[in-house]
Amino acid sequence: MRTQLAPPPPYSPVSWVSYSGGDAILLAIVLLVVAGGCAYAGRRLRTPLAITRPGGTVAGFMIAMWLLAIYNVIIATFVYGLQVKQAYPGFVARHVRVGTFVPDAPITFFLILYLTRRWGWKVALASAVIGTAAAPMLFEFPFDLIVMARTNPPIPTHPMLYRQLFFLPLFVAEFATVSLLTLLPSMRVTANACYAVAGMFVVFAVWAALGFAFPAEPLPLALNVISKILCFAAAILLFAWQPDREVSGLRNRRRSNRRNSVLPSAASKDQEQGGDA
């Protein structure tokens, strides 16, 4: 009789190892410094900062690079998952649902769509799509940097090599997604957006002081949720810079130009009629 091998027992460790001692304190200090820098930038930013928009050719390359980056992330995630399964046959990934994508993403989408409505439906729709996609990247990039070297379980025999295989494509995709914001005429870097990002880093600092533990317990879970809400708020505030004034000003200039073009022609007609009389 053939003996059937029993399946390996489930193995479901936390996704990263918590910080402790001096490492946790140092991380909290660094995050507070970054938060202070963002707050200082917001204080110095007296008017919304416009970003120079790239031309059509550059924009096409940016979109192509973004699509390639997304595909690269999918491939890297699949390869990393295969290596984890090979090293730990009973591995089962932990999933913590904190409910921030729903409803945060739809709320962000419709708020940006409303804020940019006066730019026309094409710009408003593009702003809502890109703004909603960029919002979680404001959270993910610093978060990934924090947990990158502590992901669990480590893949033998070169765990840091496999971590880079997984995270470096993520960083490229995150930067590529945020860079798409420069394509939008409706986006400005605002003081309030800087303050929201600063608030997110303050929450990160509190989380770091507690070890930046996996959000399985109530307090780390709450800090995770709050920081994600702040990153979505920051994305919305990139479009909340009183666009009515600029759009209405542009319309007023167009109207005045039309009136100025009409008035000389009317005056010339009056002169011709006076000369005939």
KAURJO-V204384 format. One record per pair of residues at least 4 apart in sequence whose C-alpha atoms are under 8 Angstrom apart, sorted by the first residue. I is the first residue (numbers start at 1). J is the second residue. If there is no record, write none. Layout:
((I J) (I J))
//
This chain:
((7 90) (8 89) (8 90) (9 90) (10 90) (10 91) (10 92) (11 88) (11 90) (11 91) (11 92) (12 91) (12 92) (12 93) (12 94) (13 93) (13 94) (13 152) (13 153) (14 94) (14 152) (14 214) (15 93) (15 94) (15 151) (15 152) (15 153) (15 214) (16 147) (16 150) (16 151) (16 152) (16 153) (16 213) (16 214) (17 147) (17 150) (17 151) (17 152) (17 213) (17 214) (18 150) (18 211) (18 212) (18 213) (18 214) (19 23) (19 24) (19 208) (19 211) (19 212) (19 213) (20 24) (20 25) (20 211) (21 25) (22 26) (23 27) (24 28) (24 208) (24 209) (24 210) (24 211) (24 212) (25 29) (25 208) (25 209) (26 30) (27 31) (27 205) (27 208) (27 209) (28 32) (28 204) (28 205) (28 206) (28 207) (28 208) (28 209) (29 33) (29 205) (30 34) (31 35) (31 201) (31 202) (31 204) (31 205) (32 36) (32 201) (32 202) (32 205) (33 37) (34 38) (34 198) (34 201) (35 39) (35 197) (35 198) (35 199) (35 200) (35 201) (35 202) (36 40) (36 198) (37 41) (37 198) (38 42) (38 194) (38 195) (38 197) (38 198) (39 43) (39 194) (39 195) (39 198) (40 44) (41 45) (41 191) (41 194) (42 46) (42 190) (42 191) (42 192) (42 193) (42 194) (42 195) (43 191) (45 49) (45 190) (45 191) (46 191) (47 190) (47 191) (48 188) (48 189) (48 190) (48 191) (48 241) (49 188) (49 189) (49 190) (50 187) (50 188) (50 189) (51 182) (51 187) (51 188) (51 189) (52 182) (53 182) (53 183) (53 184) (53 185) (54 58) (54 59) (54 182) (54 183) (55 59) (56 60) (57 61) (58 62) (59 63) (59 183) (60 64) (61 65) (62 66) (62 176) (62 179) (62 180) (63 67) (63 180) (64 68) (65 69) (65 176) (66 70) (66 173) (66 176) (66 177) (67 71) (68 72) (69 73) (69 169) (69 170) (69 172) (69 173) (69 176) (70 74) (70 173) (71 75) (72 76) (72 169) (73 77) (73 166) (73 169) (73 170) (73 173) (74 78) (75 79) (76 80) (76 165) (76 166) (76 169) (77 81) (77 166) (78 82) (79 83) (80 84) (80 162) (80 165) (80 166) (81 85) (82 86) (83 87) (83 155) (84 88) (84 89) (84 91) (84 153) (84 155) (85 89) (85 90) (85 91) (87 155) (87 156) (96 215) (96 216) (98 221) (98 224) (98 225) (99 103) (99 225) (100 104) (100 105) (100 225) (100 228) (100 229) (101 105) (102 106) (103 107) (104 108) (104 229) (104 232) (105 109) (105 132) (105 232) (106 110) (107 111) (108 112) (108 128) (108 131) (108 132) (108 232) (108 233) (108 235) (108 236) (109 113) (109 128) (109 129) (109 131) (109 132) (110 114) (110 128) (111 115) (111 128) (111 236) (112 116) (112 124) (112 127) (112 128) (112 131) (112 236) (112 239) (113 117) (113 124) (113 125) (113 127) (113 128) (114 124) (115 124) (115 239) (115 240) (115 243) (116 120) (116 123) (116 124) (116 127) (116 186) (116 239) (116 243) (117 121) (117 123) (117 124) (118 124) (118 243) (118 244) (118 247) (119 123) (119 124) (119 186) (119 247) (120 124) (121 125) (122 126) (123 127) (123 184) (123 185) (123 186) (124 128) (124 186) (125 129) (126 130) (126 184) (127 131) (127 181) (127 184) (127 186) (127 187) (128 132) (129 133) (130 134) (130 177) (130 180) (130 181) (131 135) (131 181) (131 235) (131 236) (132 136) (132 232) (132 235) (133 137) (133 177) (134 138) (134 174) (134 177) (134 178) (134 181) (134 235) (135 139) (135 231) (135 232) (135 234) (135 235) (136 140) (136 228) (136 231) (136 232) (137 141) (137 174) (137 175) (137 177) (137 178) (138 142) (138 178) (138 197) (138 231) (139 143) (139 200) (139 227) (139 228) (139 231) (140 144) (140 174) (141 145) (141 171) (141 174) (142 146) (143 147) (144 148) (144 167) (145 149) (147 151) (148 163) (148 167) (149 160) (149 163) (151 163) (154 159) (155 159) (155 162) (158 162) (159 163) (160 164) (161 165) (162 166) (163 167) (164 168) (165 169) (166 170) (167 171) (168 172) (169 173) (170 174) (171 175) (172 176) (173 177) (174 178) (175 179) (176 180) (177 181) (179 183) (180 184) (181 187) (182 187) (186 239) (186 243) (187 238) (187 239) (188 238) (188 239) (188 241) (189 193) (189 194) (189 238) (190 194) (190 237) (190 238) (190 240) (190 241) (191 195) (192 196) (192 234) (192 237) (193 197) (193 233) (193 234) (193 235) (193 236) (193 237) (193 238) (194 198) (194 234) (195 199) (195 234) (196 200) (196 230) (196 231) (196 233) (196 234) (197 201) (197 230) (197 231) (197 234) (198 202) (199 203) (199 227) (199 230) (200 204) (200 226) (200 227) (200 228) (200 230) (200 231) (201 205) (201 227) (202 206) (203 207) (203 223) (203 226) (203 227) (204 208) (204 212) (204 223) (204 227) (205 209) (206 210) (207 211) (207 212) (207 213) (207 220) (207 223) (208 212) (208 213) (212 220) (213 220) (214 220) (214 221) (215 219) (215 220) (215 221) (215 222) (215 224) (216 220) (216 221) (217 221) (218 222) (219 223) (220 224) (221 225) (222 226) (223 227) (224 228) (225 229) (226 230) (227 231) (228 232) (229 233) (230 234) (231 235) (232 236) (233 237) (234 238) (235 239) (236 240) (237 241) (239 243) (242 246) (243 247) (244 248) (245 249) (246 250) (247 251) (248 252) (249 253) (250 254) (251 255) (252 256) (253 257) (254 258) (255 259) (256 260) (257 261) (258 262) (259 263) (260 264) (261 265) (262 266) (263 267) (264 268) (265 269) (266 270) (267 271) (268 272) (269 273) (270 274) (271 275) (272 276) (273 277))
//
